[in-house]
């Protein structure tokens, strides 16, 4: 009896080497998949750099003008004025270059998150097994502190923008998946029935009924994805991502209140511009 | 025979065969739910729909009528039984064949319209054609024709939520008409509309039905609607078809208590009398009129027969157009020889009693007062329409 109790106590007090397992797994992946990881890394780097050079190519004022016109077309005159003033302020504060880098990483992260997230959301809405499997994974990704996966991201992809992008995608991919899923689930069953009654196949139901019906929800997912990506700007800077996060981090280290505020304001402005321009109709 | 359904069963959440056996042993729907947890949707339903008729399936909510309708195009998969449409057993089709079959055979109209809120009225009407892969021009043309048919010309660029309920259902109807299928499946299409609009839509459907060559299966929980629209009516209860018949059969020969109760509940015929439902005689003949006058009056009023009155408007009998024409061809001039006797009705006779009288004759039924004067005419086709409408 005593022996049994003792062994139970021993079992309970012996630490499960969960940390070791994860470390081993990461090491295993790095050792055995360095080739594909490198390829993936350079692919993402290529996209980020590509977008960055496109954005950096025209004179800042030209880019501001382009943004303002786009805002005009999308949301009207007031929005155009706001965009022009906000971006000009960033330019004036000398934050243009970091802003372009941030924008490039955000666009890359959001594109990857949507490219993966929306199809997963669609599959999740049609397949119970996928739904059950993805649910805890999404909970995990949404609640685990981002700092925890900064380390593996760093180990896989090294210091720099790519790690930042990957960490951002992990952090921001849940809303597009969840809201695509939700949007499709909420499509009126009678509408789908109407589709079937007229002989529509799976693709026609998806493209002509489910996705258009889910569009408001999907747009919300895209908006959330952008916002979450922006909230990762500073954290991503900790693993070497460039952009507006960098001066914020530096100001923290040297207690430079002014610099911190200026860079922070840059993040706020770009966040408001993107938020207002994509989704959320007032 | 356009549609022929035989021994259809639909069991929800069950072992299927087990429940079907229990049903065959005479167990009730409720007992089966208690014993096995399965819900009986349809219990051994067989019916036939003839080409070009309006077949109404009527029942209270939960009676399985919508499920039965969906078994025809297999939106609901029957547990067992067969459904033949134009000789093809729908149950034998694989998924791809079924999709093609639906495109080719069925248009469907839904209770809550099922319009796509992000599509304009025209785009909604085009939906079925789009699924069929019809090119843009033809699609638009056909959809516009359908919208015109339902009286929605000029609304094609509106969004559905800008339209009233009645107009939305017209869009639903146009969508089903645009694909130009033989069969129209209508699942309580007018139940969600308010009474006035509902009557309007029924009239619209009947008017359309005159001009299109379609077989319609129509679901309703409203006996008035069933009587107004249906050539034949099937009454359902607890997943079973308890009676199929035309108006008179349903109203006069209820096959069991359920139908009788149903009919009594909704039907005003028990308190109505001949006087309430008769029409004023549009045209009559007088004894001295000749054959030519008779023919002329009948032609002008589009009548197949006409009543003959004597002195002081006293009722004498009826002559039919066939007899008149025959007499004229034989160069006769007198009406007397061809005046026929038909059953008579009194003004305070109940409508229920009238049904048996009308059922047997081809001519209108004269309503006479005590002095043998013609007070009114009861025309067979009007009786049911009068009962169905709120006219009284």
Interface residues (C-beta under 8 A of the other chain):
Chain A: X188 X190 X191 X193 X194 X195 X196 X197 X198 X199 X200 X201 X204 X208 X209 X212 X213 X215
Chain B: X73 X75 X99 X100 X101 X102 X103 X106 X107 X108 X110 X111 X112 X114 X116 X117 X118 X119 X127 X128 X130 X131 X132 X175 X179 X185
